[in-house]
Amino acid sequence: MAASPRATLAVVADDDSSKRRQILDGARNLFLDLGFDAASMGEIARAAGVSKGTLYVYFADKSRLFEAIVEAEALDQGKVTFNLDPERDVPTTLLEFGQAYMQWLCRPGGGSATRIVMAIAERMPEVGRRFYEKVLQHNINRLAAYLEARVKAGEAEIDDCQLAASQFMMACQASLFLPFVFQAAPAPSAERIAQVVASATRMFLAAYAVKPV
């Protein structure tokens, strides 16, 4: 029985997506090993296990490839589920959000995109800006919107929810993210993340006069 055109297209699309991921993974590893400037398209092709011609089918140059890595990180981040229901109480929500956020941020291999962007942001500021906006600022905005809802409900006293959201997320990173991203320590355990997030939550509740519901 002949395959339908739709089934054939689906197979081609899956193969195309798989090949693209293969190239992105190879490029990410090479950028970490050699740096952006030292990694040539030929070396990227070899690292990804594809021909140079195939590489150029997907990406016109190294800058486009690097930007695709940033986009892939943003897509991965968007798949993380946070329960920021505006009706939920603040202590429970912060604890769950903080743990989920840190587990995603410090996942094995999760610091590679951050390290690459940090290394190149001075020379390619537009890439650094997009990474910040799509990956980091996006989560700040989500948490800030939740906090604004709790302020309106009278559960918290916060003048600047964007600032408060940033402060909480940075407090959750304390002693965890920088050692991890600079490879001074392995990915933190779930138990250690829970301890740090619990401390960050207590600080937040004390600072912003959060009232029990």
N, C-alpha and C positions, 0 to 999 in steps of 0.2 A: 504493500500500500504506500503510495507516494506521500511524502510529508507535505502538509499544507504550507502555503506561503507564510502564514502567520507563525507557524512553528519554526520554519527555517529562519525567519527574521529574529525570533527570540533566541535561537542558538547563536546566531551571529552576534547579537547584542551582548549575550553573556560572555562570549569569547573576547569581544572587544573590551568589555569592562574588566575582564580578568587580565588581559594584556596590559591595559593602562595601569592597573594596580601593581602589576609586576614591575613596570617601568618606574613608577613612583617609589616603590620600596627600594629598588636598586639605587635610584638617584639619592634618596634620603640617606642611605647608608654611606654612599660615596661622599656626599657633601659633609657628613660628620667626620669621615676619615681624612679627607683632603682639604676640605673647605670649598666654598663656592667657586672661587677664582681658579683654583688648581684643578678642579674636576672638568675634564673636557667631555664633549658629547660622545666621543669614541669610547672613553673610559666608562661613561654612564651606560652606554649600550652594552659593554662587556659585563658590567656589574649587574645589569638587569637581565642578562641572558638573551638579548635580542640583537638583531642586526642594526647597524647605524641607519640604514634606510627605513627600517620599521620605526625606529625612534623618531625620525623626522616626520613620519606620517602622523604621529600623535602630537608632537611638540615642535614648533618651528625653531626654537632656540632654548638656551639654558634658562633664560629669565622666565619664559613661559612655563617651563617645567617646574621651576622653583615656586612660581605663583600657584601652580596646580597642587603642590604639596601643602601650601597654606590653605587652599580651598578644601583639600581633603581633611585637614585637621579641623576645620570649621564644621564640616559635615559630620565628622565623628563626634565632635562636641555636641552637636544638635541632637544626636541620638540619645544622649544622657537624659534620663527622666528625673525631674525634680517635682515633688508634690508641693506646689506653691499655691494651693487653693486659698483664696483670700479670706475664707472663713476659718481656717485652721489657726490654732493658738501659736503664738510666737515661739515659746521655748521648744516645743516639739518640732516645729517646722525648721527652726535653725539647726537643731541637732541633726535631723535627717538630711537637710540640705548640705550642711557642712561635711558630713561624712561621705555623702555621695559625690560631692564636688572634689574632695581630696582624693578619694579612691580613683576618680577619673584622672585628675591632674597628675597623680603619682603612679599611674599604672605602668607596668613594665614596658619600656620603650616610649612612654608618653612624653618624656622630656626632649626627645630628639628634635621635634619641630621647633620647640622653644629655643633650644641651643642654636639651631641653624639660623633662625630669624634674628636672634640677638647678635650673631656674628656678622650679619650682613645689613642690619637695619640702618647703620650709619651711612652706608653707601647707597642703599636702596630704601629710603625712608617710606616710600609709598607702600612697599611690601610690609614693613613693620607696622605701619598704620593700619593696613587691612587686617593683619593678623590680630592686632590688639582689638580692633572694633568687632571683628567677627567671632573671635574665640574668647577673649577676656571681657571686653565691655558688654558683650551680649549677656553674659551671666550676671554681671552687676546690674544691668537694666532689669532683668527678670526678678532678682531679689528685691531691688528698689521698688518695683511696682507692687510686690506683695507687702512690703513694709508700709507703703503709702496707704494701702487698704486697711492695715491694722491701726495706723494713726487715725484715720477717719472713723474707725470703730471705737476709738478711745482706749485702745489697749496699750499704746505706746506714745511717748513724747519725743518726737524726732523732727528737727527742723529741716534737715537735709538728708533725705532718704538715699540719695545716690552716694553721699559720703558715708553714711552709716553702713550701707551694703558693702562698699569697698573696705571699710574698716573691719567688718566681720570676716570677709573673705581673706584679708591679709592676716588677721589673727589666726585663722584656721591653718594658714600656711606656716606659721611660726615653728621653727626647728624641723620642719618636714620638707618643704619644697626646695629651698635653696641647696641643702646638702644633696638632695636627690638630683636636681637638674644639673648641678656641677659635678655629679658622679663622685661625691665625697661619701655617700652612703647609699645603700640599696633602697628600693621602694619600701616605705614604712609599712608595718603590719596594720591590719584592721584594728587591732587593740590600741596601738599607739595613736592612730588617727582618731579613734573614739576619745582618747584621753585629751588630746589637744583641742578637738572640736568642743568637747564639754567645757574646757577652760575658756575658750573663746566665747561660748554661749553665755557663761556666767558673767564675763566681763561686759558683754553687750547688754544683758538684762539689767545690770547694775548701772551702766552708763546712761541708758535710755528709759529708765523708769517704766519698764514693761510691767503691766498689771495682769494678774491672773484673770482668766475669763470665767 
